[in-house]
């Protein structure tokens, strides 16, 4: 018991010495200054800017193409909330997810941007699937941004493990993801909570 009290006493004394030393070092410069207050303690003021908690996602700069074969990247939509779906025509669940995203986009655009990126298939394949979705949705795909990833680099950058892969970005930072089918209500609930 004495040993624990001795350690606690030394620990408390060490904190007191650090506090006093910090206070003396702050006010021994010869300049007049205000007396310290609990909110202006020299130990609580950072000496350098704090780094951001989350950096922008590296996937934002990966080269993508529009359906017109124009180069672009996700950083074009870097501000605000962006829902990104990575899909392929051979993935039936992914094609079904396009329907769900079209419905969610009809409710949430323009506040939220919905970007659907095909994984390395020819642009013609992407255009054909888009036409099928437009028929199924009665033309309600105008709120989906269709892109292609010719090198299939985006999936790896997002460290995807399954498809469909839906990544929700807020100001360029990943804030949520689905690596499975998610219906319209689930997507709206997650994005709406941001």
C-alpha positions as CSV (number, residue, x, y, z in Angstrom):
1,X,0.0,0.0,0.0
2,X,2.8,2.4,0.8
3,X,4.4,1.7,-2.6
4,X,1.2,2.7,-4.4
5,X,0.9,5.9,-2.4
6,X,4.6,6.8,-3.1
7,X,4.1,6.2,-6.8
8,X,0.9,8.3,-6.8
9,X,2.6,11.1,-4.8
10,X,5.6,11.1,-7.2
11,X,3.2,11.2,-10.2
12,X,1.2,14.0,-8.7
13,X,4.4,16.0,-7.8
14,X,5.6,15.5,-11.4
15,X,2.5,16.9,-12.8
16,X,2.7,19.9,-10.5
17,X,6.3,20.5,-11.5
18,X,5.4,20.4,-15.2
19,X,2.5,22.8,-14.6
20,X,4.6,25.3,-12.6
21,X,7.5,25.0,-15.0
22,X,5.2,25.7,-17.9
23,X,3.7,28.7,-16.2
24,X,7.1,30.1,-15.2
25,X,8.6,29.5,-18.7
26,X,5.6,31.4,-20.2
27,X,5.8,34.4,-17.9
28,X,9.6,34.7,-17.3
29,X,10.3,36.2,-20.8
30,X,10.2,39.7,-19.3
31,X,7.2,40.8,-21.2
32,X,4.0,41.7,-19.4
33,X,1.2,39.3,-20.0
34,X,-2.1,38.4,-18.5
35,X,-2.3,36.0,-15.6
36,X,-3.2,32.5,-16.7
37,X,-6.8,31.4,-16.6
38,X,-8.1,27.8,-16.7
39,X,-9.0,28.3,-20.4
40,X,-5.7,29.9,-21.4
41,X,-3.3,27.4,-19.8
42,X,0.0,27.3,-21.8
43,X,-0.1,23.5,-21.8
44,X,-3.5,23.5,-23.7
45,X,-2.4,25.8,-26.6
46,X,-1.1,23.8,-29.6
47,X,2.2,25.1,-30.9
48,X,1.6,23.9,-34.5
49,X,-1.5,23.5,-36.6
50,X,-3.2,20.2,-36.1
51,X,-3.3,17.9,-39.1
52,X,-6.7,17.1,-40.6
53,X,-8.4,14.1,-39.1
54,X,-9.1,12.6,-42.5
55,X,-7.3,13.4,-45.8
56,X,-9.1,13.4,-49.1
57,X,-9.3,9.9,-50.6
58,X,-6.6,9.1,-53.1
59,X,-9.2,7.6,-55.5
60,X,-10.3,11.1,-56.3
61,X,-7.5,11.6,-58.8
62,X,-7.7,8.3,-60.7
63,X,-8.3,8.9,-64.4
64,X,-11.9,8.0,-65.5
65,X,-13.8,8.7,-68.7
66,X,-17.3,9.9,-69.4
67,X,-19.6,8.0,-71.8
68,X,-18.4,10.5,-74.5
69,X,-14.8,9.3,-73.8
70,X,-13.8,12.5,-72.2
71,X,-11.2,12.3,-69.4
72,X,-12.4,13.2,-65.9
73,X,-11.9,12.2,-62.3
74,X,-13.9,12.0,-59.1
75,X,-12.2,15.1,-57.8
76,X,-14.5,17.0,-60.1
77,X,-17.3,16.2,-57.6
78,X,-15.0,16.6,-54.5
79,X,-17.3,19.0,-52.6
80,X,-20.5,17.9,-50.8
81,X,-21.8,14.3,-50.6
82,X,-21.0,11.9,-53.4
83,X,-22.3,8.3,-53.7
84,X,-20.1,6.2,-55.9
85,X,-21.1,2.8,-57.2
86,X,-18.6,0.5,-58.8
87,X,-20.3,-2.0,-61.0
88,X,-20.0,-4.3,-64.1
89,X,-22.6,-5.7,-66.5
90,X,-21.7,-9.3,-65.6
91,X,-22.7,-8.6,-62.0
92,X,-26.5,-8.9,-62.0
93,X,-26.7,-7.6,-58.4
94,X,-24.7,-4.5,-59.5
95,X,-27.2,-3.8,-62.4
96,X,-30.0,-4.1,-59.9
97,X,-28.2,-1.6,-57.7
98,X,-28.3,0.9,-60.6
99,X,-32.1,0.8,-60.3
100,X,-32.0,1.5,-56.6
101,X,-29.5,4.3,-57.0
102,X,-31.6,5.9,-59.8
103,X,-34.6,5.9,-57.4
104,X,-32.5,7.4,-54.5
105,X,-31.0,10.0,-56.9
106,X,-34.4,11.1,-58.0
107,X,-35.2,11.9,-54.3
108,X,-31.8,13.3,-53.2
109,X,-30.4,15.2,-56.2
110,X,-29.0,17.9,-56.5
111,X,-28.0,17.9,-52.8
112,X,-26.2,14.6,-53.3
113,X,-24.3,13.5,-56.4
114,X,-24.6,9.9,-57.6
115,X,-21.7,8.6,-59.7
116,X,-21.8,5.1,-61.2
117,X,-18.5,3.8,-62.5
118,X,-18.2,0.8,-64.7
119,X,-15.2,-1.5,-64.1
120,X,-13.1,-1.7,-67.3
121,X,-15.8,-2.7,-69.7
122,X,-16.1,-1.1,-73.2
123,X,-18.0,2.2,-73.3
124,X,-20.6,0.6,-75.5
125,X,-21.5,-2.0,-72.8
126,X,-22.0,0.9,-70.3
127,X,-24.2,2.7,-72.7
128,X,-26.3,-0.4,-73.3
129,X,-26.8,-0.9,-69.6
130,X,-27.7,2.7,-69.1
131,X,-30.4,2.5,-71.8
132,X,-31.9,-0.6,-70.1
133,X,-31.9,1.2,-66.8
134,X,-33.5,4.3,-68.4
135,X,-36.3,2.0,-69.8
136,X,-36.8,0.4,-66.4
137,X,-36.8,3.7,-64.6
138,X,-38.9,5.5,-67.3
139,X,-36.1,7.8,-68.1
140,X,-35.2,8.6,-64.4
141,X,-31.4,8.3,-64.8
142,X,-30.7,12.0,-65.4
143,X,-29.4,12.2,-61.8
144,X,-26.8,9.5,-62.3
145,X,-23.4,10.4,-63.6
146,X,-22.2,7.4,-65.7
147,X,-18.4,7.0,-65.9
148,X,-15.9,4.3,-66.9
149,X,-12.7,3.2,-65.3
150,X,-10.8,1.8,-68.2
151,X,-7.9,0.5,-66.0
152,X,-10.1,-0.8,-63.2
153,X,-8.0,1.2,-60.7
154,X,-10.8,2.7,-58.6
155,X,-11.9,-0.6,-57.1
156,X,-8.3,-1.3,-55.8
157,X,-7.9,2.3,-54.5
158,X,-11.1,1.9,-52.5
159,X,-9.8,-1.5,-51.3
160,X,-13.0,-3.2,-52.5
161,X,-13.6,-6.8,-51.5
162,X,-17.0,-7.4,-53.0
163,X,-19.5,-6.1,-55.5
164,X,-21.5,-4.0,-55.8
165,X,-19.3,-1.6,-54.0
166,X,-20.9,1.7,-52.9
167,X,-18.7,4.3,-51.3
168,X,-20.1,7.5,-49.8
169,X,-17.8,10.5,-49.8
170,X,-18.2,13.7,-48.0
171,X,-15.9,16.5,-49.1
172,X,-13.6,13.9,-50.6
173,X,-13.4,11.7,-47.5
174,X,-15.0,8.3,-47.2
175,X,-17.7,8.3,-44.6
176,X,-19.6,5.1,-45.3
177,X,-19.6,2.1,-47.6
178,X,-21.6,-0.9,-48.7
179,X,-20.0,-4.0,-50.1
180,X,-23.3,-5.7,-50.9
181,X,-26.7,-4.8,-52.4
182,X,-28.3,-1.9,-50.6
183,X,-31.9,-0.8,-51.4
184,X,-33.1,2.8,-52.0
185,X,-34.3,3.2,-48.4
186,X,-31.1,2.0,-46.9
187,X,-29.0,4.3,-49.1
188,X,-31.2,7.3,-48.3
189,X,-31.1,6.6,-44.6
190,X,-27.3,6.5,-44.5
191,X,-26.7,9.5,-46.8
192,X,-29.5,11.4,-45.1
193,X,-27.9,11.0,-41.7
194,X,-24.7,12.8,-42.9
